[in-house]
Amino acid sequence: MQGKGLDGKTIILRVELDARSVGFGAAAAAIEAAGGDMIAIDVIQTGRDRTVRDLTVKIGDSASTERISQSLSAVPGVKLVNVSDRTFLLHLGGKITIQPKTPIQNRDDLSRVYTPEVARVCTAIHEDPSKAFTLTIKRNTVAVVSDGSAVLGLGNIGPYAAMPVMEGKAMLFKQFADVDAFPICLDTQDTEAIIAAVKGIAPGFGGINLEDISAPRCFEIEQRLRDELDIPVFHDDQHGTAVVLYAGLLNALKLTGRTLATAKIVVCGIGAAGTACTKMLLAGGARNIVGIDRVGILTVDKSYANPMWQWYAEHTNPQRLSGGLTEAIAGADVFIGVSAGGILTRAHVTSMANDPIVFAMANPEPEIRPELIEDIVGVFATGRSDYPNQINNVLCFPGIFRGALDCRATVINEQMKLAAAEAIASVIGEDELSRMYIIPSVFNSRIVEEVRRRVIEAAQSSGVARRQPRE
């Protein structure tokens, strides 16, 4: 569990000291010399010849885990047993657990939750499968499904390494919307195998959240599952990003006196998220969107092997612009980046319309740092939590699934996504709206309920709800 690159954070060093040859002061001096600040000492084990202690150390700007470890290990009589940090400790044994709703305290309880009484419940569901929503966990469960092929900031790291991310997603579902979610990481990146696996586990879930599956496979997987299942299937990397982006943009446009229909919008990075953002903007009334990727501006004047790029070219860029980012962004009102860090320059932003809106959402490094353009930009947003206006999917998926589950929607359609975005945007009142506050905090207690309410209304008005939930 060796830590790496944890500058500015706190680590825990477990050290074993040979009491016959070294005093604790030598270990403390080695930590201080390497730039560490020891803030706590816990004695784990002690004896005549040796002592084991956990040392909590804050790492300063001039230090690193490696430097402190090397300094300690160089002291005769000191053995560095382990290095950990609070993040690793939080993940020990996983981050989620399952608890029964009713304790089994006697033989009668056992007979009702299991054999023989459970047979009556099974028979009722067999006779009417829709009763699975009321008599099993299906009414409140979501499968968080990934193949680990496109984990944010890490890439194709596979199913085992993706599990901590999916566990975290399950925690967020429970924390924010009381949805019971479970991580399902599949050891295959074959499209047909993933579709078959999700269909196979669907009876136990009321919804499917697809996560961190690479493009273009993610498009076919989601569409096929939407067509072949009768429960909501939602690829959060596409639609969660799109919903929150749209919410933030609604407020940014209002703040800068623009409208979606007249604004020139440049979308940089035409993958899963960029395409979903564009589809939502088009559904909301945008008319002048220009998409750009590594091949340059996508235009109907060219043909593309990538079918999503071909679709994009046919539905955007009404002026049939060509060229690169410089040509695309000239005179633009809005820049939406879901691409790579550092590709946008101050000169690019200067060439935009006055008071431009820049959503630089690449993670962990945005397309441009806000401090480079804060004097010329109207509104700035990123995907990071250490800058104002974070475009964070947590604002979307808990509430949208809460609403979909409560009304037993068969799908999460465009009307429901638009409703969710409008709900998020509405949480910020007119008197609160500012260039530093266009999107609410994920900890705002009003968000989930407002998203839930509007999503249910949209599901009912669009005919995909199977239940009228009680308020």
C-alpha positions in Angstrom: 0.0 0.0 0.0 2.8 2.4 -0.8 1.6 5.9 -1.3 2.8 7.9 -4.2 2.8 11.6 -5.0 0.7 12.6 -2.0 2.2 16.0 -1.5 0.2 18.3 0.7 -1.7 15.4 2.3 -1.4 13.2 5.4 0.1 9.8 5.5 0.5 7.2 8.2 3.9 5.5 8.6 4.1 2.3 10.6 7.6 1.9 11.9 9.3 -0.8 13.9 12.1 0.5 16.2 14.9 -1.6 17.6 14.9 -0.4 21.2 18.4 -1.6 21.8 20.1 0.5 19.1 17.9 3.5 18.3 15.6 6.0 20.1 12.4 7.4 18.8 13.9 10.8 18.4 16.1 9.6 15.6 13.0 8.6 13.6 11.3 11.9 14.3 14.4 13.8 13.2 14.6 11.9 9.9 11.0 12.7 9.2 11.5 16.4 9.9 14.7 16.5 7.8 12.8 15.2 4.9 10.2 17.9 5.1 7.5 16.0 7.0 5.5 17.4 10.0 4.6 14.7 12.5 1.1 15.4 14.0 0.2 12.2 15.8 1.9 9.1 17.4 0.1 5.9 18.2 1.9 3.0 20.0 0.7 -0.2 18.4 3.0 -2.7 20.1 5.8 -2.4 22.6 8.3 -4.8 24.2 11.8 -4.9 25.7 13.6 -5.1 22.3 11.3 -3.4 19.9 8.4 -1.0 19.6 5.9 -0.5 16.7 4.3 2.9 16.2 2.0 4.5 13.7 3.2 8.0 12.9 0.8 10.4 11.2 2.7 12.8 9.1 1.6 15.9 7.1 3.6 16.2 3.9 4.8 19.8 3.2 5.4 21.3 -0.2 9.1 20.4 -0.2 8.5 16.8 0.8 7.1 13.6 -0.7 6.2 10.1 0.5 9.2 8.7 -1.2 11.6 11.2 0.3 10.3 10.7 3.9 10.4 6.9 3.4 13.9 6.9 2.2 15.0 9.2 5.1 13.5 6.9 7.7 14.8 3.7 6.1 18.3 5.1 6.2 18.3 5.3 10.0 19.9 2.2 11.5 17.5 0.3 13.7 14.4 1.7 12.0 12.3 -0.5 9.8 9.5 1.1 7.7 6.7 -1.6 7.8 4.1 0.2 5.8 3.0 3.5 4.3 -0.6 4.4 3.9 -2.9 7.4 3.7 -6.4 8.2 4.7 -7.7 7.5 1.2 -6.3 4.0 1.1 -7.5 3.4 4.6 -11.0 4.4 3.7 -11.0 1.8 0.9 -9.8 -1.1 3.0 -12.3 -4.0 2.6 -14.3 -1.9 0.1 -16.6 1.1 0.8 -20.1 -0.4 0.8 -21.9 -3.2 2.6 -25.3 -4.9 2.6 -27.6 -4.8 5.7 -30.9 -6.7 6.1 -34.0 -4.5 6.6 -35.5 -6.9 9.2 -33.5 -8.9 11.8 -33.9 -12.6 11.9 -34.4 -13.3 15.6 -36.3 -16.6 15.8 -37.6 -19.6 13.8 -40.7 -17.7 12.8 -38.7 -14.9 11.3 -36.6 -17.4 9.4 -39.6 -19.2 8.0 -41.1 -15.9 6.7 -38.0 -14.5 5.0 -36.9 -17.8 3.7 -38.4 -21.3 3.5 -41.2 -22.2 3.6 -43.2 -18.9 3.5 -41.1 -17.3 0.9 -42.6 -19.7 -1.6 -45.9 -17.8 -1.5 -44.1 -14.6 -2.5 -42.3 -16.4 -5.3 -45.6 -17.8 -6.6 -47.2 -14.3 -6.6 -44.3 -12.9 -8.7 -44.5 -15.9 -11.0 -48.1 -15.2 -11.7 -47.6 -11.5 -12.1 -43.9 -10.5 -12.8 -44.7 -6.8 -12.2 -45.0 -7.6 -8.5 -41.1 -8.0 -8.5 -41.1 -4.2 -8.2 -43.1 -4.3 -4.9 -41.9 -7.6 -3.4 -38.2 -7.5 -4.1 -35.3 -5.1 -4.0 -35.9 -4.4 -7.7 -38.0 -1.3 -6.7 -34.9 0.5 -5.4 -31.8 -1.0 -6.9 -29.4 0.2 -9.7 -26.5 -1.8 -11.2 -23.4 0.4 -11.8 -21.9 -1.5 -14.7 -18.4 -1.0 -16.2 -15.8 -2.9 -18.1 -13.0 -0.5 -16.9 -12.1 0.6 -20.4 -12.5 4.4 -20.0 -12.0 5.3 -16.3 -11.9 9.0 -15.9 -8.3 10.3 -15.9 -6.9 6.7 -16.0 -8.1 5.1 -19.2 -8.3 1.4 -19.9 -7.4 0.0 -16.5 -9.7 -3.0 -16.5 -12.5 -4.3 -14.2 -10.5 -5.0 -11.0 -8.9 -1.5 -10.9 -12.3 0.1 -11.8 -14.0 -1.4 -8.8 -13.1 1.5 -6.3 -14.7 4.0 -8.7 -17.9 1.9 -9.1 -18.1 1.4 -5.3 -17.8 5.2 -4.9 -20.7 5.7 -7.4 -22.8 3.3 -5.3 -22.1 5.3 -2.2 -23.2 8.5 -3.9 -26.5 6.9 -5.0 -27.2 5.9 -1.4 -25.9 9.0 0.3 -27.8 11.5 -1.9 -30.9 9.7 -3.1 -31.3 6.5 -0.9 -30.9 4.3 -4.0 -29.4 0.9 -3.3 -26.7 0.6 -6.0 -24.2 -2.2 -6.5 -20.9 -2.2 -8.5 -20.8 -4.7 -11.3 -17.4 -4.8 -13.1 -17.3 -7.2 -16.1 -14.2 -9.0 -17.1 -14.8 -8.5 -20.8 -14.7 -5.6 -23.3 -16.7 -7.4 -25.9 -19.9 -5.5 -26.9 -22.1 -8.6 -27.2 -20.8 -10.1 -24.0 -21.5 -6.9 -22.0 -25.0 -6.7 -23.4 -25.7 -10.3 -22.6 -24.3 -10.0 -19.1 -26.4 -6.9 -18.3 -29.6 -8.5 -19.7 -28.8 -11.5 -17.6 -28.7 -9.6 -14.3 -31.5 -7.2 -15.1 -34.2 -9.1 -13.2 -32.6 -8.0 -9.9 -32.4 -4.3 -10.7 -34.8 -1.4 -11.3 -32.2 0.5 -13.4 -28.8 0.2 -15.1 -26.1 2.9 -14.8 -23.4 2.3 -17.4 -20.1 3.8 -16.4 -16.6 4.3 -17.9 -17.2 2.2 -21.1 -15.1 3.5 -24.0 -16.6 5.0 -27.2 -17.8 4.1 -29.6 -18.8 0.8 -28.0 -20.7 2.6 -25.3 -23.2 4.0 -27.8 -24.2 0.6 -29.2 -24.3 -1.0 -25.7 -26.6 1.7 -24.3 -28.9 1.7 -27.3 -29.2 -2.1 -27.5 -30.0 -2.3 -23.8 -32.5 0.6 -24.0 -34.2 -1.3 -26.8 -34.1 -4.8 -25.2 -34.8 -4.0 -21.5 -37.9 -2.5 -19.8 -36.0 -0.6 -17.2 -34.0 2.7 -17.4 -30.5 2.4 -18.9 -28.4 5.5 -18.5 -24.8 5.9 -19.6 -23.7 8.6 -17.0 -20.5 9.6 -18.8 -22.7 10.7 -21.7 -26.0 11.9 -20.3 -25.0 12.9 -16.7 -22.4 15.2 -18.1 -24.9 16.5 -20.6 -27.6 17.2 -18.1 -25.3 19.1 -15.7 -23.6 21.0 -18.5 -27.0 22.1 -19.9 -28.0 23.2 -16.4 -24.9 25.3 -16.0 -25.2 26.7 -19.5 -28.8 27.8 -19.0 -27.7 30.0 -16.0 -24.5 31.2 -17.8 -26.5 32.3 -20.8 -29.0 34.1 -18.6 -26.2 35.8 -16.8 -24.5 37.1 -20.0 -27.8 38.0 -21.8 -27.7 35.3 -24.4 -30.1 32.7 -25.7 -29.5 29.1 -26.7 -31.0 29.6 -30.1 -28.7 32.5 -31.1 -25.4 31.5 -29.4 -22.5 30.1 -31.3 -21.3 27.1 -29.4 -18.1 25.2 -30.0 -17.8 21.7 -28.6 -14.3 20.4 -28.4 -13.9 16.6 -28.1 -16.6 14.6 -30.0 -16.7 11.4 -28.0 -19.4 10.0 -25.7 -19.8 13.1 -23.5 -19.4 15.6 -26.3 -22.0 13.9 -28.5 -24.5 13.6 -25.6 -24.0 17.3 -24.7 -24.6 18.3 -28.3 -27.8 16.2 -28.6 -29.1 17.8 -25.4 -28.3 21.3 -26.6 -30.0 20.6 -29.9 -33.1 19.3 -28.1 -33.1 22.4 -26.0 -33.1 24.7 -29.0 -29.4 25.4 -30.0 -29.0 26.1 -33.7 -25.3 27.0 -34.2 -23.0 24.3 -32.8 -19.6 23.6 -34.2 -17.8 20.4 -33.3 -14.1 19.8 -33.4 -11.9 16.8 -32.7 -8.4 15.7 -33.6 -9.4 15.7 -37.4 -10.4 19.3 -37.1 -13.9 20.8 -37.5 -16.5 18.2 -38.3 -18.3 19.3 -41.5 -20.8 17.7 -43.8 -18.4 18.4 -46.6 -16.3 15.4 -45.5 -17.0 11.8 -44.8 -15.9 10.1 -41.6 -15.3 6.4 -40.8 -16.5 7.0 -37.2 -20.3 6.8 -37.5 -20.8 9.2 -34.6 -18.6 11.8 -36.2 -20.6 11.4 -39.4 -23.9 11.9 -37.6 -22.4 14.9 -35.9 -21.3 16.5 -39.1 -24.7 16.0 -40.6 -26.5 17.7 -37.6 -24.2 20.6 -36.7 -22.0 23.3 -38.3 -24.7 25.1 -40.3 -22.2 27.5 -41.8 -20.0 24.6 -42.9 -16.9 25.9 -41.3 -13.6 24.1 -41.8 -10.2 24.2 -40.2 -9.0 23.7 -36.6 -9.7 25.2 -33.2 -8.6 28.7 -34.2 -11.2 28.8 -37.0 -13.9 27.2 -35.0 -13.7 29.4 -31.9 -13.5 32.8 -33.7 -16.5 34.8 -32.6 -18.0 32.0 -30.5 -20.2 32.8 -27.5 -19.6 29.5 -25.8 -16.7 27.0 -25.6 -17.4 23.5 -24.2 -14.4 21.3 -23.7 -14.6 17.6 -23.1 -11.2 16.9 -24.7 -7.7 17.3 -23.2 -5.9 19.6 -20.9 -4.1 22.7 -22.0 -5.3 22.8 -25.6 -7.1 26.2 -25.3 -5.0 29.4 -25.2 -5.7 32.9 -24.0 -5.5 34.0 -27.7 -8.3 31.6 -28.5 -10.5 33.0 -25.8 -9.6 36.6 -26.9 -10.9 35.8 -30.4 -14.3 34.8 -29.0 -17.3 37.2 -28.6 -17.3 39.6 -25.7 -18.0 38.2 -22.3 -17.4 34.6 -23.5 -18.6 31.5 -21.7 -15.9 28.8 -21.2 -16.7 25.4 -19.9 -13.3 23.6 -19.7 -14.3 20.2 -18.4 -11.3 18.0 -19.2 -10.1 16.1 -16.1 -7.9 16.3 -14.2 -6.4 19.2 -16.2 -8.9 21.5 -17.9 -8.4 22.8 -21.4 -7.3 26.1 -19.9 -6.8 27.2 -16.3 -9.2 29.9 -15.2 -6.5 32.1 -13.8 -5.2 32.6 -17.3 -8.3 34.2 -18.6 -10.3 35.4 -15.6 -10.0 39.0 -16.7 -11.6 38.4 -20.1 -14.1 35.6 -19.6 -17.7 36.1 -18.7 -18.4 32.7 -17.0 -15.9 29.9 -16.4 -16.7 26.3 -15.4 -14.6 23.1 -15.0 -15.0 19.5 -13.9 -12.8 20.1 -10.8 -13.9 20.7 -7.3 -11.1 23.2 -6.5 -12.5 25.9 -8.9 -16.0 27.6 -8.9 -18.8 26.1 -11.0 -17.9 22.4 -11.0 -19.8 20.5 -13.7 -20.3 17.3 -11.5 -22.5 14.4 -12.5 -23.4 13.9 -8.9 -25.8 16.7 -9.4 -27.7 14.6 -11.8 -27.7 10.8 -11.5 -29.0 10.3 -7.9 -32.1 12.5 -8.5 -32.8 11.3 -12.0 -32.7 7.6 -11.0 -34.7 8.4 -7.8 -37.5 9.8 -10.0 -37.3 7.1 -12.6 -37.5 4.3 -9.9 -40.3 6.0 -8.0 -42.5 6.2 -11.1 -41.2 2.9 -12.6 -40.2 4.6 -15.8 -39.3 2.2 -18.7 -36.6 4.6 -20.0 -34.9 7.8 -19.1 -35.8 9.9 -22.2 -34.8 13.3 -23.5 -37.7 15.0 -21.8 -36.7 13.6 -18.4 -33.1 14.7 -19.0 -34.1 18.2 -20.0 -36.4 18.4 -16.9 -33.5 17.3 -14.7 -31.2 20.0 -16.1 -33.9 22.7 -15.7 -34.4 21.5 -12.1 -30.7 21.8 -11.3 -30.5 25.3 -12.8 -33.6 26.4 -10.9 -32.1 25.7 -7.5 -30.1 28.9 -7.9 -32.3 31.9 -7.4 -32.1 35.1 -9.5 -30.6 36.9 -6.5 -27.9 34.3 -6.0 -26.8 33.9 -9.6 -23.3 35.2 -10.4 -20.3 34.4 -12.6 -18.9 32.4 -9.7 -22.1 30.6 -8.9 -24.1 29.2 -11.9 -24.3 25.6 -10.7 -25.3 24.5 -7.1 -23.1 22.5 -4.8 -23.6 18.8 -4.8 -24.4 19.1 -1.1 -27.4 21.3 -1.7 -30.2 19.4 -0.1 -32.9 20.7 -2.5 -31.3 19.2 -5.7 -32.4 15.6 -5.5 -36.0 16.3 -4.6 -36.4 19.0 -7.2 -34.8 16.7 -9.9 -36.9 13.8 -8.7 -40.2 15.8 -8.9 -39.6 17.2 -12.4 -38.3 13.9 -13.8 -41.5 12.2 -12.6 -43.6 14.9 -14.2 -41.7 14.5 -17.5 -41.9 10.7 -17.4 -45.7 10.9 -16.9 -46.3 13.5 -19.6 -44.2 11.5 -22.1 -46.0 8.3 -21.3 -43.1 6.2 -19.9 -44.2 6.1 -16.2 -45.9 2.9 -15.0 -46.7 4.2 -11.5 -48.0 7.3 -9.8 -45.8 7.7 -6.8 -47.1 9.0 -3.5 -45.7 12.3 -2.4 
